[in-house]
């Protein structure tokens, strides 16, 4: 059931992502990720058109097949004109066959032109990191994306979406995992998530400008309290 909330003098509604939202949430993801040096470096020389098509095709099996199987749901923040401003994905704990898992899993196949070294790092180090730290898809929730249009960032929309996802996990009495970049990890730390592992790397080692950065593997127990003053150790 959608509800309305006032933030920054505007009224937004919160509701579930639907199949018809796919083009818009893919567009938002491309816009939001344009500011991330890791993602930008991994893209290499692919064109904006290729990036959008890749993003759409990556989200399609999660939203459609995962949604139908009860293994995935997305939440969106919409303005009074019906425009989606932000969204977040949440993988839900459910037992699936191997064939169902393939059908509901994002097809992460970057087009030619990608930075192969960073792509390999993502495939071999980042994607398996939650599982290596105890995440079990049949028992735990896992945050997939939190994407906010650049012009609406730092207005509380990411917090609103995280509160909703935490509420869903708490109702199920289950743990939630996330693999977060520094810009988002600080918010997660304030909202009950604890860091399990920090993956440090230097983008310069992969031929990309940006220097040292990291990814944080985090976990939130069901019912964990928010800690507004919590500071993420990013040194």
N, C-alpha and C positions, 0 to 999 in steps of 0.2 A: 504494500500500500504506500504510494508516494506521500510525502509530507513536505511542508514548506518550512524554510528557515531563513531568517534575515542575516546576511553577512555583508559588511562593507556597504550598508545602505541599499542593498539589492535583495530581492527575494528569489531564492532558488528552490527547486523541487528535486527530490532524490528518488530515483526509481531504478528498476532493473533494466539492464541493457537488453535490447531485442535484436533479432536478426536484421531488421531494417536499419538499425543503427550502425551496421558494419562500415559502410563508406565513411561516415562521420568520425567514428572512433579511430579508424585507420588514419584519417587526415590529422586528427589531434595527436596521435602517437608520433607521426612524422614531424609535426611542428615541435612537440615537446622534446623529442630526442635530438633535434637539431642543435640543442645547447649542450649536449653531453659529449665530451671529448673522446671518451672510449668508443661510444657508438659511432661518432663521426669518423674516427680513425678506422674502425672496422669496415665502414662502408666503402672506403677506398674511392674509386672513381665511378661508382654506379650513378646513374642519372636520377633526378628527382622522380621521374615517371617509374623507373625500375624500383626505386625505394618504396613508393606508394603501393605498387602492385605486389611487391614482396610482403609488405606489412599486412595488406588485406588478406593475402593467401595464408599468412602465418596465423592470423586471428580466426580465420574462417572455421577450421575444424574445432577449435575450442568453443567458440560461441554457438555454433550450430550443433555439432555432434556431442560435444561435452555437455552443452546445456540440455539436450534431449536425454542424455544418460544420467543426468543429475550429478555430473562430475565437475561442473563449472557454472559460475554465475558472475555476471558483471553488474556493477552499480554505476550509475551516471548522475551527474549534477546538471540540471537543465535550467536555463533562465526563463523569464516570463514569456519569452517569444518562442520557446521550444528548442532553442539552440543548445546543444550539449557543450558544456564548458570544461568538464573534466570527467574522468571515469577510472574505475579500478576493476581488475579482474581477480577472482578468487577461485582456486581449485578446491573442490570439496571432497572430503573423505568418502570414498565409495569403492567397493570391490568390483573390478572390471577384468574381463578376460584379456589376454594379450592382444587379440584382434581389436577389441573395443578400445584399449589403450592407444593403439596406433591411430584409430579413427578420431580419437578425441585429443590427440597431442598436436601441438603447434608444429607445422612443417617448417623447420628452421633451415632453409636453404638459400643463403645469400647468392645473388646473381654473380656472374663473372665480373671482375673488376674490384672485388672485395680485397681487403688486406688479409691475405691468407694466414699470416702468423698470428694476428689478433683473433681471427676467426677460429683457429685451432685452439688458442688459449681459452676462448669462450666455450667451445665445445668440450674440451678436455678438463678444464679447471672450474669454470663457472657453473655450467649446467648441472654437473653432478654434485656440487658443493652442499646443497641442502640434504640430499640423500646421505652423503658421507657424515653429516652431522646429526643423523637420526630421523630425518623426515621420511615418513611412510605414507604414501598416497592413499592407502586404504584406511588410515587412522587419523591423519592430520590434514588441516587446511594449509594451503600455500598461496601467498599473495603472488600474483603474476605481473601486474603492471599498475602503476599509479600515474596517470597522464593528465596534465593540466595545460590548457592553452597558455602559451607564454604570457599573454597580456592579463591573465587571471591568476597567475602564480602569486604566492605569498598573500593570499586573501582568505585562507582557511579552508579551501576546498579539499586539499589533500587530507587535512585533519578530519573533515566531515566524512570523507569516504573511508578513512581508516577507522573512525568510530563505528561506522556501520558494519564494516567487515569484522571488527572485534566483537560487535554485538551478535553477529551471526555465529561466530565461533564459540562465544560464551553460551549461547542458547544450546549448542550441540555438546558443550562440555569438552571441547577439543583444543589441542595445541595448534598454533599457527606459525609457519616458517616464512621467511622472506630473505631474498638476496638483494641487498640494497646498495646503491651508490651513495657516496658521502652526502649529497644534497638531500636525499630522502632518509638516510639512516638516522640523522639527528631527530627527525620527527618520530620515527619508530621507537627510538630510545625513550622519548617522552611519553609514549603510549603503551608502555608495558613490555616492550621487546628487549631482550638481552642479547648481547653479541656472543656468538659461539666461536666464530672464526673470522679473521680479517685477512683477505687476500691482497697483499701489496704487490704492485708492479709499476714499472716505469714505461710510459708510452713511448719515450724516446728509443727504448730498446726494440720497438716494433716499427721504427721509422715514422713515428707520428709525433707531432708537437703536442705538448701538454704536460710533460714531466711526470712526477710521481703521483700516483692515485691509488685507489683501493676499492674493494667490494666487501661488504659486510654480510656475513651469514648470521641471521638473527632468529630468535625464537620467543614466542609469547605464550605463556601458560594460560589456560582458561581462567578468566576472572582476574587476571593481573591488573593492578591499578595503574592509572596514569601517573607519570612523574614529570610534571611540567618543568621543573627546574633541572631535570637530568641533562647533563652535557655529554656529548659523544666525544671520546678521546680520538681526535683526528690530528695527530702530530707526526 
